[in-house]
Amino acid sequence: MTETKKTATAAKTTKKAAPAKSAAKKAPVASVKLTNATYATGKRKDSVARVYLVPGKGNIYVNETPAAEYFRRPVLQMIIAQPFGVTKRDSAYDVHAFVLGGGLSGQAGAVKHGISKALEKAEPELRAVLKAAGFLTRDSRVVERKHYGVRKARRSTQFSKR
C-alpha cells in the first residue's frame, strides 16, 4: 500500500506546468517573397485582411491556401473576384491575403475591400471605377450589441396586455 501512495504522489509532483497561451492568434507569415507587392488592409464586420497584390497570373491565396479551397461557397468566391471583374484585370495580379477574425462572409468582404484598395494603390487611374462600384468604401455595418432587459439585440420578452 505504501508503494502505491508513493508512486501516486510522485506522479502528482512530476506534473509539468501548462504552456502559457498567447494573447491573440496571428495570421501565418508570408512564406513567399512578396517583392514589388502592393499592400493594403481591408475590413468587414470583425474581419481584418492584409492583402498583398503582386503582378502575376491571377492566382488568389487566402491564408496560404487557394481561395477556392478556403472559400468553398461560390458566392464568396464571386465576392472576392468582383474588383478584378469591374476593372478588367482578371489575370494581371496574384493576391496573397492573410485574414483574421469574424466568419467566412466577413472575411470574404474584408479580402474584397483589401484587393480594391491595393488595386487603387497599384493603378491610381482605377479609382473612379472602383469608387463607382462602391468597393473602396468600408462597410461599417456590424452586429448590434445585446441590450439590458432584452433577450437579444432587439428581441424582447412577450408582452400580454390582458
CORQUIMO-V384132 format. One record per helix or strand of 3 or more residues. SS is the DSSP state (2 for helix, 1 for strand). FROM is the first residue (numbers start at 1). LEN is the number of residues. Records with the same first field share a line. If there is no record, write none. Layout:
BEGIN
SS=FROM-LEN + FROM-LEN
END
This chain:
BEGIN
2=2-12 + 67-4 + 74-14 + 104-19 + 124-10
1=38-7 + 47-9 + 60-3 + 93-8
END
